[in-house]
């Protein structure tokens, strides 16, 4: 195919050239000899005879461009055909990968270890030079197995360097990760930045050919520590180096105290958890989790909410809705469980929910299979667990793992969560 195109392009260019020489000799012998010995003189000839030979000039130029293009295609398709010929230089120019001498590929230039050392001593945050500008990374987080270094405290920092670690096993204690430009198992490096005056970020991804040395000390608690030495192969010799403290929750600390003004779901959950600890005291065993955490700051009064799942000392679990406001003291709890419910929860220690009174003799009960709880929603039951406790109430919700019972408490209702695997017997009240 390439050969056919080359012959067709060459034939068209030859016909146009012969026509040019015919008109040049017809004009004067001098123009003809000049066109024969010095082909670029055709440009001057066409300029002089433009009105008469405009069409031929355009076709002649187009045939030359076409011939060059098909010649490049043919050389790339047959790179070795020009070996040991006077046209080998064309192959070296148009297909340099097949030249007799190897290509001179410019090597990546990295910042040196000596230049990194000042960033690893006496600094509380990593710093460096990224995309040609110096930067200090004032915040580091390790959320959802992604290590992030941010240039400011905003949720969407102006510049952020992210290193996903989801495929890497981190063990308690010190973890040293080292990768070279030849590594094939390295994590990618993502750089997100907002150009000046723009609201849409740009992202650069380095999937390989960089140096990375990362020390990460994994321990219990919301804070991991370590150091990073990252050297990228771009023209600006970008790098990030220094010690860091990465938070496993999206909290901001000032003098080891949580900043309640920082807007994040983690701040909302932290404030709600502290409020529950203060309110329930020794009745609370622990806060086991949160659901549907949300906050908004676009309205006049920023608000937030979350569902707190707590486990009491008697083994029961409860879901409590908490509302929050952001004011002069930061995020604070606006509304929580009613005083009556708080008092009811405090009395569970002396009168646990499992202490069910003896049933009257005339009350009829029916033992049912625990696997049929899905069909008993809205029914009043007494559930006995393998630890000898009993819980009574109306079944409000059943899923694969848990059963939710609702019991009346001081004009309201109290939800209790019972794990299905702990259920020994179910009695249906009539």
Wavefront OBJ file of the C-alpha trace (Angstrom):
o trace
v 0.000 0.000 0.000
v 2.766 2.453 0.941
v 4.656 1.628 -2.279
v 1.565 2.264 -4.410
v 0.976 5.624 -2.767
v 4.662 6.537 -3.195
v 4.573 5.751 -6.943
v 1.327 7.683 -7.421
v 2.622 10.694 -5.501
v 5.945 10.621 -7.376
v 4.177 10.392 -10.757
v 1.946 13.382 -9.970
v 4.904 15.474 -8.836
v 6.941 14.487 -11.948
v 4.120 15.510 -14.327
v 3.775 18.891 -12.574
v 7.542 19.421 -12.739
v 7.686 18.646 -16.494
v 4.840 21.081 -17.139
v 6.700 23.733 -15.141
v 9.894 23.192 -17.205
v 7.895 23.381 -20.441
v 6.438 26.771 -19.515
v 9.805 27.966 -18.153
v 11.715 27.168 -21.416
v 8.856 28.654 -23.434
v 9.269 31.902 -21.515
v 13.060 32.180 -21.747
v 15.974 29.764 -21.883
v 17.310 31.322 -18.704
v 14.169 30.418 -16.719
v 14.277 26.908 -18.117
v 17.939 26.332 -17.194
v 17.353 27.840 -13.726
v 14.370 25.555 -13.117
v 16.348 22.532 -14.281
v 19.496 23.212 -12.242
v 17.933 24.949 -9.212
v 14.358 23.645 -8.672
v 13.470 26.223 -5.886
v 13.618 28.881 -8.626
v 10.137 27.671 -9.551
v 8.837 29.854 -6.714
v 10.131 32.995 -8.413
v 8.874 31.859 -11.825
v 5.365 31.189 -10.504
v 5.396 34.588 -8.783
v 6.205 36.322 -12.094
v 3.632 34.314 -14.097
v 1.070 34.012 -11.289
v -1.988 35.162 -13.230
v -1.309 32.751 -16.077
v -0.034 29.698 -14.123
v -1.870 30.030 -10.759
v -3.651 26.677 -11.106
v -0.437 24.819 -12.056
v 1.444 26.462 -9.179
v -1.117 25.301 -6.602
v -1.247 21.757 -8.000
v 2.572 21.616 -8.192
v 2.855 22.662 -4.514
v 0.168 20.174 -3.438
v 1.912 17.349 -5.329
v 5.183 18.171 -3.550
v 3.551 18.053 -0.093
v 1.743 14.810 -0.982
v 4.967 13.235 -2.234
v 6.804 14.106 0.982
v 4.018 12.654 3.141
v 3.796 9.351 1.248
v 7.618 9.157 1.216
v 7.617 9.452 5.044
v 4.980 6.713 5.252
v 7.051 4.452 2.985
v 10.278 5.035 4.952
v 8.532 4.308 8.278
v 7.035 1.125 6.811
v 10.364 0.016 5.274
v 13.043 1.489 7.582
v 15.788 -0.989 6.675
v 15.455 -0.525 2.898
v 17.697 2.539 3.042
v 20.578 0.887 4.923
v 23.974 1.492 3.274
v 22.507 3.972 0.786
v 22.892 7.686 0.261
v 19.350 8.181 1.550
v 19.985 6.651 4.967
v 19.925 10.133 6.453
v 16.239 10.396 5.489
v 15.487 7.213 7.436
v 17.444 8.559 10.424
v 15.406 11.764 10.254
v 11.945 10.295 9.665
v 12.321 7.014 11.609
v 15.044 7.677 14.222
v 14.190 4.559 16.232
v 15.633 2.462 13.349
v 18.796 4.496 12.829
v 22.113 2.660 12.768
v 23.277 4.688 15.770
v 21.111 4.511 18.938
v 18.798 7.378 19.832
v 20.032 9.843 22.406
v 17.167 9.846 24.923
v 17.398 12.570 27.498
v 17.713 11.094 30.970
v 15.383 12.134 33.759
v 16.871 14.710 36.074
v 16.067 14.390 39.762
v 16.840 16.608 42.689
v 19.828 15.220 44.627
v 19.807 13.652 48.094
v 22.006 16.490 49.313
v 19.376 19.035 48.283
v 16.712 17.083 50.207
v 18.538 17.030 53.528
v 17.582 20.567 54.690
v 13.902 19.594 54.321
v 14.302 16.576 56.613
v 15.708 18.431 59.611
v 14.053 20.913 61.934
v 10.750 21.191 60.064
v 7.271 20.240 61.296
v 5.742 19.895 57.815
v 6.912 18.509 54.469
v 7.862 21.063 51.840
v 9.505 21.169 48.448
v 9.040 22.388 44.916
v 6.142 21.191 42.775
v 5.407 22.291 39.202
v 8.074 24.959 39.397
v 6.979 26.724 42.575
v 8.000 26.311 46.239
v 5.297 24.920 48.508
v 4.767 24.054 52.188
v 2.391 21.202 52.996
v 0.706 22.271 56.217
v -1.697 19.324 56.488
v -1.389 15.560 55.997
v -4.171 12.970 56.216
v -4.438 9.218 55.743
v -8.100 8.639 54.916
v -9.466 5.617 53.047
v -5.897 4.368 52.531
v -4.865 7.520 50.635
v -2.005 9.628 52.001
v -2.562 13.298 51.143
v -0.322 16.332 51.574
v -2.183 19.658 51.310
v -0.786 23.155 50.832
v -3.535 24.724 52.995
v -6.302 23.787 55.424
v -9.170 24.076 52.938
v -11.192 21.008 51.997
v -10.072 21.561 48.383
v -6.482 22.696 48.801
v -4.864 24.811 46.091
v -2.223 22.101 45.657
v -2.415 18.509 46.873
v -0.122 15.497 46.470
v -1.922 12.164 46.965
v -0.392 8.667 47.202
v -2.929 5.774 47.237
v -1.847 2.934 49.548
v -4.846 0.598 49.277
v -2.819 -2.241 47.753
v -0.063 -2.014 50.364
v -0.150 -3.920 53.652
v 0.661 -1.611 56.567
v 1.505 -3.301 59.871
v 1.584 -1.797 63.383
v 4.938 -0.130 63.890
v 7.272 1.359 61.318
v 6.667 0.629 57.628
v 9.394 1.634 55.162
v 8.360 1.783 51.497
v 11.086 2.337 48.881
v 10.589 2.614 45.119
v 13.011 3.466 42.304
v 12.377 4.528 38.685
v 12.652 0.855 37.713
v 9.984 -0.324 40.190
v 6.815 -1.879 38.773
v 4.847 -2.275 42.017
v 4.936 1.360 43.085
v 1.743 3.301 43.904
v 0.896 6.194 41.561
v 1.375 9.809 42.574
v -1.468 12.260 41.909
v -0.921 16.035 41.900
v -4.055 18.184 41.949
v -3.705 21.932 41.648
v -5.820 24.982 40.841
v -4.164 27.371 38.362
v -4.317 31.030 39.307
v -7.802 32.438 38.741
v -9.400 29.113 37.804
v -12.022 27.114 39.706
v -11.451 23.819 37.896
v -8.485 21.727 39.072
v -5.863 20.148 36.856
v -4.461 16.713 37.668
v -1.095 15.175 36.854
v -0.542 11.459 37.426
v 2.898 9.843 37.700
v 2.473 6.092 37.397
v 6.171 5.158 37.336
v 9.784 6.358 36.921
v 10.035 8.356 40.134
v 11.888 7.952 43.435
v 9.806 7.459 46.583
v 10.945 6.720 50.115
v 8.098 6.709 52.622
v 8.321 5.890 56.329
v 4.952 5.452 58.027
v 4.628 4.652 61.719
v 1.262 2.935 62.253
v -0.194 2.953 65.762
v -3.496 3.086 67.614
v -5.140 6.476 67.611
v -5.968 9.175 65.076
v -2.362 10.144 64.347
v 0.319 8.429 62.252
v 3.808 9.843 61.811
v 6.685 9.409 59.395
v 8.677 11.098 56.660
v 8.521 11.293 52.884
v 11.122 11.749 50.136
v 9.466 12.014 46.732
v 11.419 12.991 43.602
v 9.555 13.360 40.302
v 11.037 13.146 36.766
v 9.584 16.384 35.370
v 11.543 19.303 33.936
v 11.147 21.325 37.142
v 12.708 18.495 39.188
v 9.690 18.511 41.511
v 10.111 17.014 44.969
v 8.430 16.701 48.376
v 10.460 15.994 51.513
v 10.088 16.210 55.262
v 8.541 14.713 58.369
v 4.772 14.659 58.765
v 1.939 13.749 61.089
v -1.019 12.273 59.205
v -4.449 12.170 60.780
v -6.620 9.118 60.182
v -9.708 11.254 60.713
v -10.398 14.503 58.923
v -9.856 16.584 62.052
v -7.729 19.676 62.540
v -5.686 20.032 65.714
v -4.310 23.111 67.441
v -1.930 22.337 70.301
v -3.291 18.754 70.320
v -6.860 20.067 70.799
v -9.484 19.414 68.136
v -10.457 22.565 66.267
v -14.266 22.705 66.363
v -14.340 25.379 63.630
v -12.992 22.981 60.973
v -15.769 21.862 58.615
v -15.729 18.099 58.116
v -17.854 15.041 58.870
v -15.156 13.907 61.293
v -15.549 17.140 63.287
v -19.321 16.635 63.444
v -18.861 13.057 64.694
v -16.169 14.037 67.195
v -18.356 16.756 68.778
v -21.349 14.395 68.924
v -19.220 11.636 70.483
v -17.838 13.945 73.180
v -21.333 15.174 73.928
v -22.600 11.599 74.350
v -19.681 10.737 76.659
v -20.388 13.762 78.832
v -24.136 13.156 78.956
v -24.242 9.395 79.536
v -21.228 9.088 81.808
v -20.571 5.581 83.131
v -23.797 4.230 81.593
v -22.066 4.390 78.198
v -19.756 1.519 77.282
v -18.651 3.028 73.955
v -19.778 4.807 70.812
v -19.760 2.096 68.149
v -20.378 4.136 65.021
v -22.158 6.865 63.072
v -24.643 6.969 60.212
v -25.931 9.632 57.819
v -23.457 12.304 58.958
v -24.058 15.582 57.120
v -23.269 19.290 57.397
v -23.964 22.415 55.358
v -22.235 25.798 55.528
v -23.834 27.627 52.578
v -26.858 28.942 54.476
v -26.870 31.767 56.989
v -26.603 29.361 59.932
v -24.360 26.302 59.330
v -25.964 23.126 60.660
v -25.090 19.454 60.870
v -26.543 16.160 61.981
v -25.559 12.561 62.602
v -26.998 9.321 63.950
v -24.856 8.073 66.847
v -24.841 4.356 67.601
v -24.000 3.739 71.272
v -23.509 0.584 73.299
v -24.506 0.700 76.969
v -22.998 -1.255 79.823
v -25.892 -3.738 79.787
v -24.970 -4.758 76.225
v -27.830 -3.003 74.426
v -27.225 -0.784 71.410
v -29.187 2.355 70.559
v -29.263 4.816 67.665
v -29.690 8.469 68.699
v -30.145 11.428 66.343
v -27.961 14.458 67.126
v -28.310 17.954 65.640
v -25.480 20.524 65.637
v -24.954 24.243 65.020
v -21.816 26.221 64.232
v -21.463 29.367 66.303
v -18.902 31.438 68.150
v -17.463 28.287 69.775
v -17.409 26.254 66.591
v -19.571 23.180 66.117
v -21.752 22.423 69.159
v -24.673 20.084 69.787
v -27.965 21.893 69.313
v -30.363 19.076 70.107
v -30.004 15.523 71.210
v -32.052 12.903 73.027
v -34.771 14.377 75.249
v -34.098 14.669 79.011
v -36.609 11.881 79.623
v -34.747 9.547 77.287
v -31.386 10.476 78.811
v -32.790 9.700 82.255
v -34.193 6.406 80.963
v -30.787 5.466 79.585
v -29.126 6.307 82.911
v -31.499 4.007 84.766
v -30.654 1.065 82.494
v -27.715 0.230 84.721
v -29.969 -0.374 87.732
v -32.969 -1.522 85.677
v -31.595 -2.981 82.458
v -33.903 -3.439 79.506
v -33.344 -7.191 79.670
v -35.000 -7.437 83.093
v -38.481 -8.432 81.880
v -41.083 -8.954 84.578
v -42.706 -12.342 85.066
v -45.568 -12.823 82.624
v -49.124 -13.129 83.984
v -50.478 -16.649 83.917
v -53.308 -15.631 81.605
v -50.924 -14.114 79.020
v -50.522 -16.495 76.110
v -47.198 -16.730 74.318
v -46.142 -18.689 71.255
v -42.586 -19.830 70.561
v -41.559 -19.087 66.964
v -38.533 -19.940 64.861
v -35.877 -17.125 65.053
v -35.418 -17.435 61.285
v -38.982 -16.201 60.713
v -38.404 -12.770 62.265
v -38.660 -11.158 58.825
v -42.417 -11.912 58.894
v -43.016 -10.519 62.404
v -42.491 -6.810 61.785
v -45.060 -4.919 63.870
v -45.535 -7.842 66.283
v -44.753 -7.732 70.017
v -42.188 -10.357 70.995
v -39.942 -11.464 73.850
v -36.429 -12.356 72.686
v -34.116 -14.515 74.780
v -30.394 -14.472 74.029
v -27.715 -17.068 74.696
v -26.318 -14.996 77.580
v -29.574 -15.480 79.516
v -31.045 -11.996 78.953
v -34.504 -11.156 77.663
v -35.694 -8.183 75.662
v -39.288 -7.321 74.826
v -40.771 -4.879 72.391
v -42.313 -4.419 68.984
v -40.225 -5.442 66.000
v -39.692 -2.332 63.830
v -36.886 -3.440 61.543
v -35.149 -6.680 60.550
v -32.100 -7.126 58.350
v -29.575 -9.888 57.698
v -27.669 -9.331 60.945
v -29.851 -7.401 63.434
v -33.368 -7.004 64.837
v -34.626 -3.623 66.118
v -37.136 -3.627 68.985
v -39.102 -0.528 69.992
v -40.215 -0.185 73.643
v -42.261 2.658 75.200
v -40.262 4.979 77.491
v -41.898 7.957 79.277
v -44.297 8.791 76.485
v -41.687 8.118 73.833
v -40.022 5.018 72.455
v -36.597 3.464 72.826
v -34.943 1.438 70.080
v -32.885 -1.639 70.987
v -30.640 -3.515 68.560
v -30.319 -7.298 68.978
v -27.873 -9.342 66.910
v -29.594 -12.295 65.213
v -26.717 -14.649 65.879
v -27.198 -14.108 69.647
v -30.931 -15.000 69.646
v -31.759 -18.274 71.378
v -35.574 -18.104 71.500
v -38.410 -15.878 70.284
v -41.847 -15.787 71.918
v -44.757 -14.049 70.221
v -47.181 -12.259 72.602
v -50.909 -12.365 71.869
l 1 2 3 4 5 6 7 8 9 10 11 12 13 14 15 16 17 18 19 20 21 22 23 24 25 26 27 28 29 30 31 32 33 34 35 36 37 38 39 40 41 42 43 44 45 46 47 48 49 50 51 52 53 54 55 56 57 58 59 60 61 62 63 64 65 66 67 68 69 70 71 72 73 74 75 76 77 78 79 80 81 82 83 84 85 86 87 88 89 90 91 92 93 94 95 96 97 98 99 100 101 102 103 104 105 106 107 108 109 110 111 112 113 114 115 116 117 118 119 120 121 122 123 124 125 126 127 128 129 130 131 132 133 134 135 136 137 138 139 140 141 142 143 144 145 146 147 148 149 150 151 152 153 154 155 156 157 158 159 160 161 162 163 164 165 166 167 168 169 170 171 172 173 174 175 176 177 178 179 180 181 182 183 184 185 186 187 188 189 190 191 192 193 194 195 196 197 198 199 200 201 202 203 204 205 206 207 208 209 210 211 212 213 214 215 216 217 218 219 220 221 222 223 224 225 226 227 228 229 230 231 232 233 234 235 236 237 238 239 240 241 242 243 244 245 246 247 248 249 250 251 252 253 254 255 256 257 258 259 260 261 262 263 264 265 266 267 268 269 270 271 272 273 274 275 276 277 278 279 280 281 282 283 284 285 286 287 288 289 290 291 292 293 294 295 296 297 298 299 300 301 302 303 304 305 306 307 308 309 310 311 312 313 314 315 316 317 318 319 320 321 322 323 324 325 326 327 328 329 330 331 332 333 334 335 336 337 338 339 340 341 342 343 344 345 346 347 348 349 350 351 352 353 354 355 356 357 358 359 360 361 362 363 364 365 366 367 368 369 370 371 372 373 374 375 376 377 378 379 380 381 382 383 384 385 386 387 388 389 390 391 392 393 394 395 396 397 398 399 400 401 402 403 404 405 406 407 408 409 410 411 412 413 414 415 416 417 418 419 420 421 422 423 424 425 426 427 428 429 430
